[in-house]
Amino acid sequence: MDHYYGTYEFRNRQVLYVGGNRRCEVSEQQSRPGRKRDSSRDGAILQATLDVLAAAGYEGMTTDMVAARANASKATIYRRWPSKAELVVEAVESLRAEPLGDAPDTGSLAGDLAAMLDTSGNAAESRKFKVVMGLLSLLPQDADLANAVQRRILGPRSAAIRVAVEREQARGGIVADRDAGLLALVVMATITYRLIVTGEPVDRTFLTALADGVLKG
């Protein structure tokens, strides 16, 4: 006679059954609470996710790449973020949204834009724009991700540029009746086009030409 062995859970008890001779043994097993999740690695994993996004884009990003960069196991990542999309949204949300008070006042619009947006000598700022570039194909399809990018990357920069434009208007460099919010969007759109389409640098020379030749023209 064939014998079939197996276990199953019933009311917190582990049951061993032997199917062939209908004999079973039951052992009590106290239920134990699950281990509390260790969040100490979250920051390193989220930063690693941003680094990989900036380098490889969303399509090229893999959990293996993030795990290797964060020196973490894939199991640790999957326990916390079951899908790649969830991991990416939280990584973007982890970025600090700069308050308006952080918009620098150098005394000129060109100087303000360079202080905020010159990616040629600012690795952190360059990475944020590269993250956006890596997510472009996904943004129209994922509202949560699009909202996170707007809140943490694009929105704060557009708001800071508007503050700089309004200061320039107060100095008399830009006529007061021009829409500061619209001019800020022009700056963001021009920078995005330059980074994504032409691949040219967003440096002080370019930002000075944008401020003096477009915004103040």
C-alpha positions in Angstrom: 0.0 0.0 0.0 1.3 3.4 -0.9 1.8 5.9 1.9 1.4 9.7 1.4 3.0 12.1 3.7 2.4 15.7 4.3 1.6 18.5 6.7 -1.0 21.2 6.9 -1.9 23.9 9.4 -5.2 23.7 11.3 -6.1 26.2 14.1 -2.4 27.0 14.8 -1.6 23.3 15.1 0.7 21.4 12.7 -0.8 18.1 11.5 1.2 15.3 10.0 -0.8 12.8 8.0 0.1 9.4 6.6 -2.5 8.7 3.9 -1.9 5.0 3.2 -2.8 3.6 6.6 -5.0 6.5 7.7 -2.7 7.2 10.7 -2.1 10.8 11.7 0.0 12.5 14.4 -0.8 15.9 15.6 1.6 18.2 17.4 0.7 21.4 19.1 2.6 24.4 17.6 2.2 27.7 19.3 1.5 30.6 17.0 4.3 33.1 17.0 4.1 36.7 15.9 5.9 37.6 12.8 9.3 39.3 13.0 9.0 43.1 13.0 10.3 44.5 9.8 13.7 46.1 10.0 13.5 49.5 8.3 17.2 50.4 8.9 18.1 49.4 5.3 15.3 51.4 3.7 17.2 54.6 3.2 20.2 52.8 1.5 17.8 50.8 -0.8 15.9 53.9 -1.8 19.1 55.9 -2.6 20.4 52.9 -4.6 17.1 52.8 -6.5 17.6 56.5 -7.5 21.2 55.9 -8.5 20.2 53.0 -10.7 17.2 54.9 -12.2 19.6 57.8 -13.1 22.0 55.4 -14.7 19.8 52.9 -16.4 16.3 54.3 -16.6 13.1 52.4 -15.5 13.2 49.8 -18.2 16.8 49.0 -17.6 16.5 48.9 -13.8 16.5 45.5 -12.1 16.1 44.4 -8.5 19.5 42.7 -8.8 21.1 46.0 -9.7 19.5 47.8 -6.7 20.3 45.0 -4.3 24.0 45.0 -5.4 24.3 48.8 -5.1 22.6 48.8 -1.7 24.5 45.7 -0.5 21.1 44.2 0.4 19.4 40.9 -0.5 16.6 40.8 -3.1 14.4 39.1 -0.4 14.8 42.2 1.8 13.6 44.4 -1.1 10.7 42.2 -2.1 9.4 42.0 1.5 9.2 45.8 1.6 8.3 46.6 -2.0 6.5 43.7 -3.8 6.8 45.5 -7.2 9.3 47.6 -9.0 6.7 50.4 -9.4 6.1 50.6 -5.7 9.9 50.8 -5.0 10.4 53.5 -7.6 7.4 55.6 -6.3 8.8 55.5 -2.7 12.3 56.3 -3.9 11.1 59.4 -5.7 9.0 60.4 -2.7 12.1 60.1 -0.5 13.6 63.1 -2.2 13.5 66.3 -0.2 11.1 68.9 -1.6 13.0 72.1 -1.3 10.9 74.9 0.3 10.6 78.2 -1.6 13.0 79.9 0.8 15.8 77.8 -0.7 15.6 79.8 -4.0 19.0 81.6 -4.0 19.2 85.3 -4.3 22.5 86.2 -6.1 21.4 89.6 -7.3 20.6 88.6 -10.9 18.2 86.2 -12.6 21.1 84.5 -14.5 22.9 84.0 -11.2 19.8 82.6 -9.5 19.1 80.1 -12.3 22.7 79.0 -12.4 22.7 78.5 -8.6 19.6 76.4 -8.8 19.8 74.5 -12.0 23.4 74.3 -13.3 23.8 70.5 -13.5 27.4 70.6 -14.8 28.9 71.0 -11.3 26.1 69.7 -9.1 25.9 65.9 -8.9 22.7 65.9 -6.8 20.8 68.2 -9.2 22.1 66.3 -12.2 20.9 63.0 -10.7 17.4 64.3 -10.1 17.0 65.4 -13.7 18.4 62.0 -14.9 15.8 60.2 -12.7 13.1 62.2 -14.5 14.6 61.3 -17.8 14.7 57.6 -16.8 11.0 57.7 -15.9 9.6 59.6 -18.9 8.1 56.7 -20.7 6.3 55.6 -17.5 4.9 58.9 -16.3 1.8 59.0 -18.6 0.8 55.5 -17.4 1.3 55.8 -13.6 -0.5 58.6 -11.9 1.2 57.9 -8.5 4.6 58.1 -10.0 3.8 61.2 -12.0 2.5 62.9 -8.8 5.6 62.0 -6.9 7.9 63.4 -9.6 5.8 66.6 -9.7 5.9 67.0 -5.9 9.5 66.1 -5.3 11.4 67.2 -8.4 9.6 69.3 -11.0 7.2 71.3 -8.8 9.7 72.6 -6.3 12.0 73.8 -9.1 9.3 75.4 -11.0 8.2 77.2 -7.8 11.7 78.3 -7.0 12.2 79.6 -10.6 9.0 81.6 -10.2 10.4 83.2 -7.0 13.6 84.2 -8.9 11.5 85.6 -11.8 9.4 87.7 -9.4 12.5 89.1 -7.8 13.8 90.1 -11.2 10.5 91.8 -11.9 10.9 93.7 -8.6 14.4 94.8 -9.7 13.0 96.0 -13.0 14.8 93.5 -15.2 11.5 91.9 -16.4 8.3 93.8 -17.0 5.8 93.4 -14.2 2.9 92.3 -16.3 4.6 89.2 -17.6 3.3 85.9 -16.1 6.0 84.7 -13.7 4.5 81.2 -13.5 4.4 80.8 -17.2 8.1 82.0 -17.5 9.0 79.4 -14.9 7.4 76.7 -17.0 9.3 78.0 -20.1 12.6 77.5 -18.2 11.6 73.9 -17.1 10.5 73.0 -20.6 13.7 74.3 -22.2 15.9 72.5 -19.7 14.0 69.3 -20.2 14.3 69.5 -24.0 18.0 70.2 -23.8 18.7 67.3 -21.5 16.5 64.8 -23.3 16.5 65.7 -27.0 19.8 67.5 -27.7 21.9 66.1 -24.8 23.6 69.5 -24.4 24.7 70.6 -20.9 22.6 72.8 -18.6 25.4 75.0 -17.5 25.9 78.7 -16.5 26.5 79.8 -20.1 23.2 78.3 -21.2 21.3 79.5 -18.2 22.6 83.0 -18.7 21.6 83.0 -22.3 18.1 81.7 -21.3 17.7 84.4 -18.6 19.0 87.4 -20.6 17.9 86.4 -24.1 14.5 84.8 -23.4 13.1 85.7 -20.1 14.3 89.3 -20.1 14.0 89.8 -23.8 
